[in-house]
Amino acid sequence: MKLKSYPLVERGGVLWTYMGPPEHQPPLPEHEWAMVPDSHRFVSKRWQELQLPAGVEGASTRAMSPSCTGTR
């Protein structure tokens, strides 16, 4: 039996892997939140049931509306 394995790297509390051909492997993402020390980062999760197209639009609209329009 032969099993395929992929490199796994932890950065910013997230596990990253690339599952394509090694010669096409991109560099690891350098998101600001992943590069700061653990003491400067807060990680949480949220469960939101939605229908994908409407939910994604609604989530982004709700998240941006107060800061963009000044309303709540």
A tleap script that builds the chain and sets N, CA, C and O, in Angstrom:
source leaprc.protein.ff14SB
mol = sequence {
  NMET LYS LEU LYS SER TYR PRO LEU VAL GLU
  ARG GLY GLY VAL LEU TRP THR TYR MET GLY
  PRO PRO GLU HIE GLN PRO PRO LEU PRO GLU
  HIE GLU TRP ALA MET VAL PRO ASP SER HIE
  ARG PHE VAL SER LYS ARG TRP GLN GLU LEU
  GLN LEU PRO ALA GLY VAL GLU GLY ALA SER
  THR ARG ALA MET SER PRO SER CYS THR GLY
  THR CARG
}
set mol.1.N position { 0.843 -1.158 0.000 }
set mol.1.CA position { 0.000 0.000 0.000 }
set mol.1.C position { 0.898 1.233 0.000 }
set mol.1.O position { 1.878 1.302 0.741 }
set mol.2.N position { 0.554 2.189 -0.827 }
set mol.2.CA position { 1.319 3.433 -0.900 }
set mol.2.C position { 0.392 4.585 -0.523 }
set mol.2.O position { -0.697 4.725 -1.080 }
set mol.3.N position { 0.829 5.400 0.420 }
set mol.3.CA position { 0.046 6.554 0.865 }
set mol.3.C position { 0.749 7.837 0.472 }
set mol.3.O position { 1.973 7.942 0.548 }
set mol.4.N position { -0.032 8.799 0.056 }
set mol.4.CA position { 0.517 10.102 -0.300 }
set mol.4.C position { 0.482 10.994 0.932 }
set mol.4.O position { -0.485 10.959 1.693 }
set mol.5.N position { 1.502 11.777 1.132 }
set mol.5.CA position { 1.514 12.716 2.262 }
set mol.5.C position { 1.791 14.124 1.745 }
set mol.5.O position { 2.380 14.314 0.681 }
set mol.6.N position { 1.353 15.092 2.521 }
set mol.6.CA position { 1.514 16.495 2.151 }
set mol.6.C position { 2.125 17.251 3.316 }
set mol.6.O position { 1.817 16.948 4.469 }
set mol.7.N position { 2.994 18.239 3.044 }
set mol.7.CA position { 3.571 19.021 4.132 }
set mol.7.C position { 2.487 19.853 4.823 }
set mol.7.O position { 1.593 20.386 4.165 }
set mol.8.N position { 2.569 19.959 6.125 }
set mol.8.CA position { 1.601 20.698 6.928 }
set mol.8.C position { 2.361 21.701 7.788 }
set mol.8.O position { 3.318 21.339 8.473 }
set mol.9.N position { 1.936 22.962 7.752 }
set mol.9.CA position { 2.620 24.022 8.499 }
set mol.9.C position { 1.594 24.778 9.329 }
set mol.9.O position { 0.519 25.109 8.828 }
set mol.10.N position { 1.908 25.056 10.587 }
set mol.10.CA position { 1.042 25.860 11.444 }
set mol.10.C position { 1.528 27.299 11.402 }
set mol.10.O position { 2.711 27.578 11.601 }
set mol.11.N position { 0.593 28.210 11.140 }
set mol.11.CA position { 0.933 29.630 11.145 }
set mol.11.C position { -0.299 30.396 11.604 }
set mol.11.O position { -1.355 30.321 10.975 }
set mol.12.N position { -0.163 31.120 12.684 }
set mol.12.CA position { -1.270 31.919 13.201 }
set mol.12.C position { -2.419 31.084 13.734 }
set mol.12.O position { -3.569 31.521 13.698 }
set mol.13.N position { -2.123 29.883 14.230 }
set mol.13.CA position { -3.176 29.030 14.752 }
set mol.13.C position { -3.965 28.301 13.687 }
set mol.13.O position { -4.977 27.670 13.993 }
set mol.14.N position { -3.520 28.376 12.430 }
set mol.14.CA position { -4.194 27.714 11.312 }
set mol.14.C position { -3.216 26.726 10.684 }
set mol.14.O position { -2.031 27.022 10.535 }
set mol.15.N position { -3.722 25.551 10.317 }
set mol.15.CA position { -2.885 24.564 9.636 }
set mol.15.C position { -3.019 24.756 8.137 }
set mol.15.O position { -4.126 24.785 7.598 }
set mol.16.N position { -1.883 24.888 7.471 }
set mol.16.CA position { -1.858 25.140 6.027 }
set mol.16.C position { -1.206 23.950 5.335 }
set mol.16.O position { -0.221 23.397 5.825 }
set mol.17.N position { -1.762 23.566 4.198 }
set mol.17.CA position { -1.140 22.531 3.381 }
set mol.17.C position { -1.390 22.838 1.906 }
set mol.17.O position { -2.369 23.497 1.555 }
set mol.18.N position { -0.517 22.366 1.073 }
set mol.18.CA position { -0.701 22.471 -0.372 }
set mol.18.C position { -0.756 21.043 -0.899 }
set mol.18.O position { 0.143 20.244 -0.637 }
set mol.19.N position { -1.807 20.723 -1.638 }
set mol.19.CA position { -2.023 19.353 -2.079 }
set mol.19.C position { -1.764 19.155 -3.572 }
set mol.19.O position { -2.124 18.123 -4.137 }
set mol.20.N position { -1.146 20.136 -4.199 }
set mol.20.CA position { -0.835 20.018 -5.620 }
set mol.20.C position { 0.582 19.528 -5.831 }
set mol.20.O position { 1.246 19.096 -4.890 }
set mol.21.N position { 1.041 19.597 -7.064 }
set mol.21.CA position { 2.399 19.153 -7.376 }
set mol.21.C position { 3.438 20.029 -6.669 }
set mol.21.O position { 3.299 21.252 -6.650 }
set mol.22.N position { 4.464 19.426 -6.096 }
set mol.22.CA position { 5.474 20.191 -5.355 }
set mol.22.C position { 6.109 21.327 -6.163 }
set mol.22.O position { 6.453 22.370 -5.607 }
set mol.23.N position { 6.262 21.125 -7.465 }
set mol.23.CA position { 6.908 22.167 -8.276 }
set mol.23.C position { 6.034 23.410 -8.447 }
set mol.23.O position { 6.525 24.450 -8.886 }
set mol.24.N position { 4.750 23.316 -8.106 }
set mol.24.CA position { 3.844 24.467 -8.205 }
set mol.24.C position { 3.450 25.035 -6.845 }
set mol.24.O position { 2.578 25.899 -6.757 }
set mol.25.N position { 4.097 24.546 -5.780 }
set mol.25.CA position { 3.718 24.984 -4.434 }
set mol.25.C position { 3.989 26.478 -4.230 }
set mol.25.O position { 5.122 26.934 -4.389 }
set mol.26.N position { 2.941 27.238 -3.877 }
set mol.26.CA position { 3.125 28.676 -3.638 }
set mol.26.C position { 3.726 28.910 -2.254 }
set mol.26.O position { 3.732 28.000 -1.424 }
set mol.27.N position { 4.231 30.112 -1.995 }
set mol.27.CA position { 4.726 30.411 -0.653 }
set mol.27.C position { 3.562 30.459 0.341 }
set mol.27.O position { 2.409 30.647 -0.046 }
set mol.28.N position { 3.874 30.289 1.604 }
set mol.28.CA position { 2.840 30.382 2.635 }
set mol.28.C position { 2.246 31.781 2.651 }
set mol.28.O position { 2.951 32.753 2.378 }
set mol.29.N position { 0.958 31.899 2.967 }
set mol.29.CA position { 0.350 33.230 3.057 }
set mol.29.C position { 0.981 34.019 4.200 }
set mol.29.O position { 1.326 33.454 5.238 }
set mol.30.N position { 1.124 35.284 4.011 }
set mol.30.CA position { 1.699 36.144 5.048 }
set mol.30.C position { 0.674 37.165 5.506 }
set mol.30.O position { 0.934 38.368 5.501 }
set mol.31.N position { -0.517 36.665 5.910 }
set mol.31.CA position { -1.552 37.547 6.433 }
set mol.31.C position { -1.050 38.174 7.736 }
set mol.31.O position { -0.394 37.514 8.542 }
set mol.32.N position { -1.365 39.446 7.928 }
set mol.32.CA position { -0.886 40.159 9.112 }
set mol.32.C position { -1.294 39.453 10.398 }
set mol.32.O position { -0.485 39.332 11.318 }
set mol.33.N position { -2.556 38.978 10.476 }
set mol.33.CA position { -3.033 38.324 11.689 }
set mol.33.C position { -2.276 37.043 11.999 }
set mol.33.O position { -2.218 36.624 13.155 }
set mol.34.N position { -1.696 36.418 10.988 }
set mol.34.CA position { -0.963 35.172 11.201 }
set mol.34.C position { 0.497 35.415 11.562 }
set mol.34.O position { 1.179 34.493 12.008 }
set mol.35.N position { 0.984 36.622 11.380 }
set mol.35.CA position { 2.397 36.910 11.607 }
set mol.35.C position { 2.676 37.530 12.977 }
set mol.35.O position { 3.831 37.623 13.392 }
set mol.36.N position { 1.627 37.953 13.678 }
set mol.36.CA position { 1.832 38.571 14.992 }
set mol.36.C position { 1.937 37.488 16.057 }
set mol.36.O position { 1.494 36.361 15.837 }
set mol.37.N position { 2.523 37.818 17.219 }
set mol.37.CA position { 2.620 36.828 18.301 }
set mol.37.C position { 1.234 36.406 18.793 }
set mol.37.O position { 0.262 37.144 18.637 }
set mol.38.N position { 1.154 35.232 19.379 }
set mol.38.CA position { -0.126 34.726 19.897 }
set mol.38.C position { -0.789 35.707 20.854 }
set mol.38.O position { -2.016 35.792 20.900 }
set mol.39.N position { -0.002 36.439 21.611 }
set mol.39.CA position { -0.561 37.379 22.590 }
set mol.39.C position { -1.275 38.557 21.927 }
set mol.39.O position { -2.010 39.287 22.592 }
set mol.40.N position { -1.067 38.748 20.634 }
set mol.40.CA position { -1.696 39.852 19.904 }
set mol.40.C position { -2.833 39.384 18.984 }
set mol.40.O position { -3.309 40.138 18.135 }
set mol.41.N position { -3.258 38.123 19.170 }
set mol.41.CA position { -4.253 37.551 18.270 }
set mol.41.C position { -5.351 36.885 19.092 }
set mol.41.O position { -5.075 36.244 20.106 }
set mol.42.N position { -6.598 37.042 18.648 }
set mol.42.CA position { -7.742 36.372 19.258 }
set mol.42.C position { -8.430 35.557 18.176 }
set mol.42.O position { -8.850 36.102 17.155 }
set mol.43.N position { -8.544 34.263 18.393 }
set mol.43.CA position { -9.150 33.378 17.414 }
set mol.43.C position { -10.476 32.880 17.973 }
set mol.43.O position { -10.553 32.447 19.123 }
set mol.44.N position { -11.510 32.944 17.155 }
set mol.44.CA position { -12.815 32.439 17.564 }
set mol.44.C position { -13.482 31.780 16.363 }
set mol.44.O position { -12.975 31.848 15.243 }
set mol.45.N position { -14.612 31.147 16.606 }
set mol.45.CA position { -15.374 30.579 15.497 }
set mol.45.C position { -16.835 30.933 15.685 }
set mol.45.O position { -17.287 31.220 16.793 }
set mol.46.N position { -17.560 30.907 14.584 }
set mol.46.CA position { -18.970 31.274 14.600 }
set mol.46.C position { -19.727 30.324 13.682 }
set mol.46.O position { -19.263 30.020 12.582 }
set mol.47.N position { -20.876 29.858 14.121 }
set mol.47.CA position { -21.729 29.006 13.307 }
set mol.47.C position { -22.864 29.851 12.771 }
set mol.47.O position { -23.590 30.475 13.545 }
set mol.48.N position { -23.026 29.881 11.475 }
set mol.48.CA position { -24.090 30.654 10.852 }
set mol.48.C position { -24.710 29.808 9.759 }
set mol.48.O position { -24.061 29.473 8.768 }
set mol.49.N position { -25.986 29.465 9.951 }
set mol.49.CA position { -26.687 28.714 8.919 }
set mol.49.C position { -27.191 29.699 7.878 }
set mol.49.O position { -27.772 30.728 8.224 }
set mol.50.N position { -26.969 29.387 6.592 }
set mol.50.CA position { -27.387 30.295 5.532 }
set mol.50.C position { -27.469 29.567 4.212 }
set mol.50.O position { -26.925 28.475 4.045 }
set mol.51.N position { -28.149 30.183 3.295 }
set mol.51.CA position { -28.098 29.727 1.912 }
set mol.51.C position { -26.945 30.497 1.299 }
set mol.51.O position { -26.925 31.727 1.353 }
set mol.52.N position { -26.015 29.816 0.735 }
set mol.52.CA position { -24.734 30.419 0.373 }
set mol.52.C position { -24.806 31.755 -0.347 }
set mol.52.O position { -24.270 32.722 0.194 }
set mol.53.N position { -25.416 31.901 -1.513 }
set mol.53.CA position { -25.366 33.215 -2.189 }
set mol.53.C position { -25.991 34.343 -1.364 }
set mol.53.O position { -25.388 35.404 -1.203 }
set mol.54.N position { -27.191 34.115 -0.846 }
set mol.54.CA position { -27.861 35.169 -0.080 }
set mol.54.C position { -27.143 35.419 1.235 }
set mol.54.O position { -27.012 36.566 1.663 }
set mol.55.N position { -26.677 34.359 1.878 }
set mol.55.CA position { -26.010 34.504 3.168 }
set mol.55.C position { -24.695 35.252 3.078 }
set mol.55.O position { -24.392 36.090 3.927 }
set mol.56.N position { -23.928 34.956 2.069 }
set mol.56.CA position { -22.641 35.629 1.909 }
set mol.56.C position { -22.857 37.115 1.627 }
set mol.56.O position { -22.176 37.966 2.201 }
set mol.57.N position { -23.805 37.423 0.744 }
set mol.57.CA position { -24.099 38.831 0.466 }
set mol.57.C position { -24.588 39.529 1.728 }
set mol.57.O position { -24.137 40.628 2.051 }
set mol.58.N position { -25.511 38.887 2.441 }
set mol.58.CA position { -26.057 39.482 3.654 }
set mol.58.C position { -25.016 39.653 4.732 }
set mol.58.O position { -25.009 40.668 5.428 }
set mol.59.N position { -24.122 38.668 4.887 }
set mol.59.CA position { -23.096 38.750 5.921 }
set mol.59.C position { -22.140 39.907 5.638 }
set mol.59.O position { -21.762 40.646 6.548 }
set mol.60.N position { -21.752 40.059 4.370 }
set mol.60.CA position { -20.825 41.152 4.056 }
set mol.60.C position { -21.518 42.504 4.162 }
set mol.60.O position { -20.911 43.485 4.590 }
set mol.61.N position { -22.786 42.556 3.773 }
set mol.61.CA position { -23.523 43.812 3.857 }
set mol.61.C position { -23.722 44.220 5.313 }
set mol.61.O position { -23.506 45.376 5.676 }
set mol.62.N position { -24.134 43.268 6.138 }
set mol.62.CA position { -24.341 43.573 7.558 }
set mol.62.C position { -23.031 43.969 8.232 }
set mol.62.O position { -23.014 44.863 9.078 }
set mol.63.N position { -21.953 43.322 7.868 }
set mol.63.CA position { -20.675 43.617 8.507 }
set mol.63.C position { -20.159 44.996 8.113 }
set mol.63.O position { -19.508 45.669 8.912 }
set mol.64.N position { -20.447 45.417 6.883 }
set mol.64.CA position { -19.891 46.672 6.393 }
set mol.64.C position { -20.815 47.865 6.630 }
set mol.64.O position { -20.339 48.995 6.743 }
set mol.65.N position { -22.116 47.636 6.705 }
set mol.65.CA position { -23.072 48.748 6.778 }
set mol.65.C position { -22.798 49.750 7.887 }
set mol.65.O position { -22.727 50.945 7.602 }
set mol.66.N position { -22.638 49.325 9.150 }
set mol.66.CA position { -22.444 50.330 10.204 }
set mol.66.C position { -21.202 51.188 9.992 }
set mol.66.O position { -21.238 52.398 10.215 }
set mol.67.N position { -20.099 50.565 9.562 }
set mol.67.CA position { -18.870 51.343 9.410 }
set mol.67.C position { -18.914 52.226 8.152 }
set mol.67.O position { -18.326 53.308 8.133 }
set mol.68.N position { -19.602 51.768 7.114 }
set mol.68.CA position { -19.648 52.538 5.869 }
set mol.68.C position { -20.684 53.656 5.906 }
set mol.68.O position { -20.469 54.740 5.363 }
set mol.69.N position { -21.810 53.374 6.555 }
set mol.69.CA position { -22.898 54.356 6.513 }
set mol.69.C position { -23.052 55.131 7.814 }
set mol.69.O position { -23.742 56.149 7.856 }
set mol.70.N position { -22.411 54.651 8.878 }
set mol.70.CA position { -22.549 55.329 10.166 }
set mol.70.C position { -23.839 54.982 10.882 }
set mol.70.O position { -24.157 55.589 11.905 }
set mol.71.N position { -24.595 54.009 10.363 }
set mol.71.CA position { -25.853 53.600 11.008 }
set mol.71.C position { -25.661 52.278 11.693 }
set mol.71.O position { -24.671 51.583 11.467 }
set mol.72.N position { -26.614 51.931 12.535 }
set mol.72.CA position { -26.569 50.638 13.214 }
set mol.72.C position { -27.754 49.808 12.877 }
set mol.72.O position { -27.879 48.684 13.364 }
savepdb mol mol.pdb
quit
